[in-house]
Structures are given as C-alpha cells and as structure tokens.
C-alpha cells in the first residue's frame, strides 16, 4: 500500500485519467452542438472544454474547471498549431502555469469546429494529501499490531518446542519416562510429538532388549564356563587316574566348549546379518534336497523320541543364498525341537505353487496373539523366565528374521494357544 500510494499513485492516476478522458471525448463528439449537455459533461467529468469555429469561440467551460490552461499564456500556441495543421485529432501534454501541474489535452476537428478538451494529470485534491498522511499513521499502527500478534504467535509455537527440547534432552540421558504430549492445535508440532513418542517407545524397547540380551548372554556364558571349570578341576583332582570317568568328564567339557562356540558363532552371524556386511551369493539349488540333508543331522535325537516328517520329496529349485537359507531352515527346526509337544514331532512342509513356501511346524503349546509379533526378538521366550534350549542359543529366530529381510522374502508365524506353531517363509521361483 505504501509503495502504491506514495511511489506509483501519480502514474496510476495519470493512467486512469487518460482512460476517462478518452471516454469523455467520445461523449463530447456526440454533443458538441448542445451547450447544456457540454456544461454537464464538463462538470461531471472534471474536464475543461473549449470549442472554436472559424470566426470565434463557440463554447468554453473554463469557469467550471481549475484544470483549464490560463488564457493569454504562451502555452496556448498549441491551439493555433492544431487549427493550421489540418489534422483531425492530436494529443498534447503541457504544464499548466496556473497550478504548475501536468495537463493532457485532446484536440479534435469536427466539421469546421475545433474542440480542445483538457484535464489535469496530477491530483490537486487535498484529499490526496490527507490520504498520504493517514497512510503514515496506518503503517505505524499496523506495524505495532503485527509485532504484538507475532509475539503471541511465537510464544504459542515456541512454548511446546521448548518443552519438547527439554524432554528430548532427558531422553538422550536415558530417561524413558518422558512424555512429549503437549496440548496444541498446531498440526506440525502434534505430528512431531507423535513421532518422538514413537521413537521413545522404540528406544525403550531397544534398551530393554539390550539389557535382556546382556543378561541372557551372560547366563549362557556363565553356565558352561562354570561346568568347564568344575569338570576340569574334577579331572585334575579326582578322576585323572580313572580312565572312564576322566573321559566322561572331558567329554562334558568338550560339549560345553561346543555350546560356547555355537553361541559366539550365532552372535557373530546375527551381527553380520544386521550390518549387511555379508553379501548375498545367489545361486540355484534344490531346497528339498537341502532339507533332507539337514534332517539327517538330527538322527541322533531320534533316540530321544524325536521324529521329523517331510511331506514333499519332489525336486524344488529356488534361487537364493544357499548357505544362509540352510541356516534359516536349521534354526527353524531347532526352534521347533525346543518347543514341540510331548509327541516330540516336527513337521516340514514344502508347498510349490508359483512360489516355494517352506513351513516348519511343532505340536507345542502355541503362542498367544500378544506375543506373536515379538517372538523374533533376541532371546525372547513366551515366559520371561529364562530356559536353557535343547539345541541352539536363543538367537536363532533373530538370525532367521534378518536373513529373510536381507533376501526380501516374505515370512511369518501362525499359531494359537494349545494348537502348535508354524513358522514359514516364501521364495519366489525363477521364471
């Protein structure tokens, strides 16, 4: 408004006045012989009208308008120039010495009559001066109001942000009891609070999982180390002369060392899988033949009553990292062995239907709905009391999850309390 009213007001006024003058000229052409109508046009339009015939002044409205040029001034030479020029129309822009303002003049020749219509191109009304003065006060008032409104808006926005920042600092120091909710109708801040709350929950789960992992790994390390130490001392102090007992004790030590080695390897495998340092070596292989080979490794458990059922023996070619998929199947069978029912039965199904779906089912107690989404966590057990696995280290499902994610394969679990559990994954067949 300031730029328009102060800097460009005169230019805009000139544009509008020129436009109005052209419209007035058309009206005067139609009524140049009607003095009453010309008086009305001059008064209403704020223009000065002068009409000359070949002998004298036929009409003048100079008494009605301050914008007319002063008679007798040298600027009036334009009238003679136009009369003797022979032109039908012409436009002149002159400075009126009476008010020192720019004046626009339209000259027209109609049937021997010479019409001169003039209008001021600069506003002479005192209202313009008042408007400019008012604009100064309006500007000051608007600026003050803007600062006041901006202050309260900034306070409204900054208050929840400051609180969020304080809560975030507490969260960074390990305090997971912080609450990010701050009653606000600002959509972006509300979305930020929801995101931070979600982040807090995930960090809390991660911290809980880390503590549980440390506890369980410590347990897994402590138990075999204690047994190794105890049996080593027994061999040294008691059974070193008795060959059978010595060998028995040494075999126990070897078994516990193997368990330690398995745990360390599983931790390393999980670390590598999660960091994606181990690149996939994709190749085509018969997954059915692989599963049959894995099942044979568990023949030693058949003496303890375990049975393994494979319901498909047909060739089934897939493309994946053979070594990693072998680890997936091995870990899923280990998990089924640990949680199968009293019949100690494990069922392996291969479904070939445009894609290969591998299902490994146990006959155990099943998993509740609230636990089914967290069973892939490290060392997760449906009861929080830790139990020693028959085989494996408790990291198997976490390794399975990471390998299948790295492959981009669909995976999941189907279970109900008292009806056993089925873990599955799907491999798209090559076309």
Buried (B, 14 or more C-beta within 10 A) or exposed (E): EEEEBEEEBBEEBBEEBBEBBEEBBEBBEEEBEEBEBBBBBBEEBBBBBBBBEEEEEBBBBBEBBEBBBEEEEEBBEBBEEBBEEEEEEBEBEBBBEBBEBBBBBBBBBBEEBBBBBBBBBBBEEEEBEEBEEEBEEBEEEEEEEEEEEEEEEEEEBEEBBEBBEEBBEEBEEEEEEBEBBBEBEBEEBBEBBEEBBEEBEEBEEEEEBEEBBEEBBEEBBEBBEEBBEBBBEBBEEEBEEEEEBBEBBBEBBEBBBEBBEBBBEBBEBBEEBBEEEBEBEEEEBBBBEBBBEBBEEBEEBEEEEBEBEBEBEEEBBBBBBBEBBBBBBBBBBBBBBBBBEEEBBBBBBBBBEEEBBBBBBBBBBBBEEEBBEEBBBBBBBBEEEEEEBBBBBBBBBBBBBBBBBBBEBEBEBBBEEEEBBBBBBBBBBEE
